[in-house]
Amino acid sequence: MAEHPTIAPPSAGTAPVLVRSARPEEYAAAGALVADVYAAAGYAHGGYLDVLRDAACRAAVAELLVATDAAGRVVGTVTYAAGGTPFADIAGPDEAEFRMLAVDPAARGRGVGAALVRWCVARARAQGKRRLAMSTQPGMADAHRLYQRLGFRRAPERDWSPEPGLSLRVYAIDIGEDGRGGHPR
C-alpha cells in the first residue's frame, strides 16, 4: 500500500510525530502497544488480546498505521479498514472505519491520537468514502472526547455487541458524497 506520511505538529515542548504505514519490522511493536494499552485499561482479555497482538495479520488485509517519535519509536497505532474488507466490522461499502487505536501512555497529550485519526479521515476522503465510523467501549471517555473534538458524532442507531456482555458505541463523521465534505454526523 502506498505510504502517505503525515507529520503531527508538536505540542509545547515536544517533538513532532510521524504517522505512516507500519513497516514489517514494526508489526510486533504495534501489536504489543495496542494489546498492552487495552489490557492495562481493562478493555481486552483472553483471545482478543491475541487479535490485538497480531498486527501482521491486520497489515495483510487492512492498513496498519504507526506514529513514531523523533527517535523512531512506535508511540501510537491504528488500523484503517475500508468497508467490505476483513477488519471492517461496521463500515458499509461507501464507508471506512478505524479500529484498535492506541497511544503509548508516555506519549499522551502530544497529539498522537488526533494525528492517527486525522490520517484515517484523510484516507477515507482520498478513497471517496462518504463516512468514517468507529466502535468504542462506553468507558473510553478520553477517546470519546477526542472523537467529538475532531467532528465525530454519536450514531447510537449503529451501536452493537460483538459478544454477550460487551456493548460498543459507534461514532461517525460524514466525509460527504463527493469525498470532500466534512459534515459531522
C-alpha positions as CSV (number, residue, x, y, z in Angstrom):
1,M,0.0,0.0,0.0
2,A,1.2,3.5,-0.7
3,E,2.7,5.4,2.1
4,H,1.0,8.7,3.0
5,P,3.1,10.1,5.8
6,T,1.7,12.9,8.0
7,I,3.6,14.9,10.5
8,A,1.7,15.8,13.6
9,P,2.6,19.2,14.9
10,P,4.4,19.2,18.3
11,S,2.7,20.2,21.5
12,A,4.5,22.7,23.6
13,G,8.0,21.4,24.4
14,T,7.7,18.2,22.4
15,A,8.9,17.0,19.0
16,P,6.5,16.1,16.2
17,V,5.4,12.6,15.4
18,L,5.3,11.0,12.0
19,V,2.2,9.0,11.0
20,R,2.7,6.4,8.3
21,S,2.1,2.9,7.2
22,A,3.8,0.4,9.5
23,R,6.8,-1.4,8.3
24,P,7.1,-5.2,8.9
25,E,9.8,-4.7,11.5
26,E,7.3,-2.6,13.4
27,Y,4.4,-5.0,13.5
28,A,5.4,-6.6,16.8
29,A,5.8,-3.2,18.5
30,A,2.4,-2.0,17.1
31,G,0.7,-5.2,18.2
32,A,2.3,-5.1,21.7
33,L,1.4,-1.5,22.1
34,V,-2.3,-1.9,21.4
35,A,-2.6,-5.1,23.4
36,D,-0.7,-3.6,26.4
37,V,-2.8,-0.4,26.4
38,Y,-6.1,-2.2,26.1
39,A,-5.2,-4.8,28.7
40,A,-4.0,-2.2,31.2
41,A,-7.2,-0.3,30.9
42,G,-9.3,-3.4,31.2
43,Y,-10.7,-3.2,27.6
44,A,-9.4,-6.6,26.4
45,H,-8.7,-10.0,27.7
46,G,-8.3,-13.6,26.6
47,G,-8.5,-14.3,22.8
48,Y,-9.0,-10.6,21.9
49,L,-5.5,-9.8,23.2
50,D,-4.1,-12.3,20.7
51,V,-6.0,-10.5,17.9
52,L,-4.6,-7.2,19.1
53,R,-1.1,-8.5,19.2
54,D,-1.3,-9.9,15.6
55,A,-0.5,-6.7,13.8
56,A,0.9,-8.6,10.9
57,C,-2.5,-10.2,10.2
58,R,-4.1,-6.7,10.2
59,A,-1.4,-5.3,7.9
60,A,-2.1,-8.1,5.4
61,V,-5.8,-7.2,5.0
62,A,-6.1,-3.6,6.2
63,E,-3.9,-0.5,6.6
64,L,-1.8,-0.7,9.8
65,L,-0.5,2.7,10.8
66,V,2.0,3.8,13.3
67,A,3.0,7.1,14.8
68,T,6.7,7.3,15.5
69,D,8.6,9.9,17.6
70,A,11.9,11.6,16.7
71,A,13.8,8.5,17.8
72,G,11.8,6.3,15.5
73,R,9.9,4.5,18.4
74,V,6.3,3.5,17.8
75,V,4.2,5.7,20.1
76,G,0.8,5.1,18.5
77,T,-1.0,2.8,16.2
78,V,-4.4,2.3,14.5
79,T,-5.9,0.0,11.9
80,Y,-7.8,1.5,9.0
81,A,-10.3,-0.7,7.0
82,A,-12.4,0.1,4.0
83,G,-16.0,-1.2,4.1
84,G,-16.3,-4.8,2.9
85,T,-12.7,-5.8,4.0
86,P,-12.0,-8.3,6.7
87,F,-11.3,-5.8,9.5
88,A,-14.4,-3.7,8.8
89,D,-16.9,-4.6,11.4
90,I,-19.4,-1.8,10.9
91,A,-18.4,0.1,7.7
92,G,-20.7,-0.3,4.7
93,P,-19.4,-0.3,1.1
94,D,-19.3,3.6,0.9
95,E,-17.7,3.9,4.3
96,A,-14.4,3.1,6.1
97,E,-13.6,2.6,9.8
98,F,-10.7,2.6,12.1
99,R,-10.1,0.2,14.9
100,M,-7.6,-0.6,17.6
101,L,-6.3,3.0,18.2
102,A,-3.7,3.1,20.9
103,V,-1.2,5.6,22.2
104,D,1.8,4.9,24.4
105,P,0.9,6.4,27.9
106,A,4.2,8.2,27.9
107,A,3.3,10.0,24.6
108,R,-0.2,11.1,25.6
109,G,-1.0,14.7,25.4
110,R,1.2,15.2,22.3
111,G,-1.5,14.9,19.6
112,V,-0.6,11.4,18.6
113,G,-4.1,10.0,18.8
114,A,-5.5,13.0,16.9
115,A,-2.8,12.7,14.2
116,L,-3.7,9.0,13.7
117,V,-7.5,9.8,13.5
118,R,-6.9,12.7,11.1
119,W,-4.8,10.3,8.8
120,C,-7.8,8.0,8.8
121,V,-10.2,10.8,7.8
122,A,-7.8,11.9,5.1
123,R,-7.5,8.4,3.8
124,A,-11.3,7.9,3.7
125,R,-11.7,11.2,1.9
126,A,-9.0,10.2,-0.7
127,Q,-10.8,6.9,-1.3
128,G,-14.1,8.7,-1.9
129,K,-15.8,7.3,1.1
130,R,-18.9,9.1,2.4
131,R,-18.4,8.3,6.0
132,L,-15.7,7.2,8.5
133,A,-17.0,5.3,11.5
134,M,-15.6,3.5,14.6
135,S,-16.7,1.5,17.6
136,T,-15.7,2.3,21.1
137,Q,-16.4,0.9,24.6
138,P,-18.5,3.0,26.9
139,G,-15.7,3.6,29.4
140,M,-13.3,5.1,26.9
141,A,-14.2,8.7,27.9
142,D,-10.8,10.2,26.8
143,A,-11.2,8.7,23.4
144,H,-14.8,9.9,23.1
145,R,-13.7,13.5,23.8
146,L,-11.0,13.2,21.1
147,Y,-13.5,11.9,18.5
148,Q,-16.0,14.6,19.3
149,R,-13.4,17.3,19.1
150,L,-12.4,16.0,15.7
151,G,-16.1,16.2,14.4
152,F,-17.3,12.7,15.0
153,R,-20.8,12.3,16.4
154,R,-22.5,9.5,18.1
155,A,-24.5,7.2,15.9
156,P,-26.5,5.3,18.6
157,E,-28.6,3.5,16.0
158,R,-25.5,1.7,14.9
159,D,-24.4,0.6,18.4
160,W,-23.7,-3.2,18.6
161,S,-22.5,-6.1,20.6
162,P,-19.7,-8.4,19.2
163,E,-20.2,-10.8,22.2
164,P,-22.5,-11.2,25.2
165,G,-21.7,-8.6,27.8
166,L,-19.8,-6.3,25.5
167,S,-21.7,-3.3,24.1
168,L,-19.9,-1.0,21.7
169,R,-20.9,2.6,20.8
170,V,-20.5,3.9,17.3
171,Y,-19.2,7.3,16.3
172,A,-19.1,8.6,12.7
173,I,-18.2,11.6,10.7
174,D,-19.6,12.3,7.3
175,I,-17.0,13.0,4.7
176,G,-19.5,13.9,2.0
177,E,-20.9,12.4,-1.1
178,D,-18.1,13.7,-3.2
179,G,-15.5,12.8,-0.6
180,R,-14.8,16.5,0.1
181,G,-17.4,17.3,2.7
182,G,-16.8,17.2,6.4
183,H,-20.3,17.4,7.7
184,P,-20.3,15.7,11.1
185,R,-22.9,13.1,11.8
